[in-house]
């Protein structure tokens, strides 16, 4: 079964600003999430909670990340898409984590209203 993708905040518009090759890779990784698989460039995002994952795509010297959750039974929620700028630190910047947490709460509320489940 192919789960629908729900986009939270500006995540879809932000993803559309990425290079085409990055959009293709992220799109395929999201498709795999929709059918219950996990792309090889996906890892758990630490500090946010269970089943929050990030797709890491490197292209032309840049690193692009898309955060999504498979926490919900009926849909995949894309929470954030951004280009990681810092070369010094490997960890995701705090302001990005905070935004993901806010959008995860919004996704939980949307899911309850739209799908009638927790």
N, C-alpha and C positions, 0 to 999 in steps of 0.2 A: 504494500500500500504506500502510495506517495503522499507524505504529509505536506500540507501547505506551509509556505514560508510567510511569516509575519514580520514586518519591518518596524522597528521601534525608533522613534525620533527621526533624526536625519540620516540614519544608517544607509538607506538606499541611495539617497542623493550623494552621500559621501563616497560610497563605493563606486558610483558612476564617474567620479573624478579620477579614479585610479587608471593606470595604463590598461589598454585592452587585454594584453597578455595576463595581467594580474586579475582583471575581472573574469576572464575565462577560467583561470585556475580556481578562484574563489567560488565561482558559479558551479563548477564541477564538484568541489568539496561540499557545498551546500546541497547539491543534488544527492550526493552520497549520504549526507545526514538525513535527508528526506526519506530515503529507503532503508535507513537503519545501519548504514556503514560508517566507517571513519576513515577519512582521507589521511594519507601518510604525512601531510604537513599540518596536521591538527594536534594540538596538545591541550591539556587542562590548564585553565587560567587560575593561578594560585590566588588565594585571598578573597574569592568571590563566592564560592560554594560549589556544591556538587553539580555536575553536568553542565558547567559553563566552560565552553571550549573556545580556543582561538585558532584561526587559520593563519599561518605565517607564510607570506609570499615574498620572496626576494626577487627584485628586478632592477636591472640597470643601476646597481649601487644603492638602491633604496629597499626598505623593509616595510611591507604593508601588512596590516593585521585586521582581521575581521572577527569579532567576538559574537558567538551565538550560544543558544542553550537548547538542549534536547531534554530538558527537565519535564516538559509537558508531553502527555501521551498523544495528543492529537495534532500538534504543530511544532515547527522549528521556528524559534524567534531569533532574529538577527538584532543584536543589541547595539553594536558599535562597529564602525569601520574607520580606520585612521592610519596615517603613515607615521611610523616610529622614527623620530628625528635623532634621538640621542645615540651617539656611537660609543659613549663611555660606559653606560650602564646597560645591563642585559634585561633587568626587570622592567615591567610596564610602569610608566609614570603614575604617581598617585592620583592626579586629576583624571586620568583615563579610567582608572579602577573605580573612582568615585562615580563617574558618569555611568559606567557599566552597572554599578549597584543601583543607581537611581532608575535606570532603564529596565533592569530586571524586576524591580518593584512594579513599574508600569506594565511590564509584560504579564506579571502575575495577575494584576487587576484585569487587564484586557482578556486574558485567558478565562478567568472566572465568568466574566460577562458574556464573552463570545461563545465559549464552548461549554459553559455551565459545569465545569469540573475544577478541582483543585489540583 
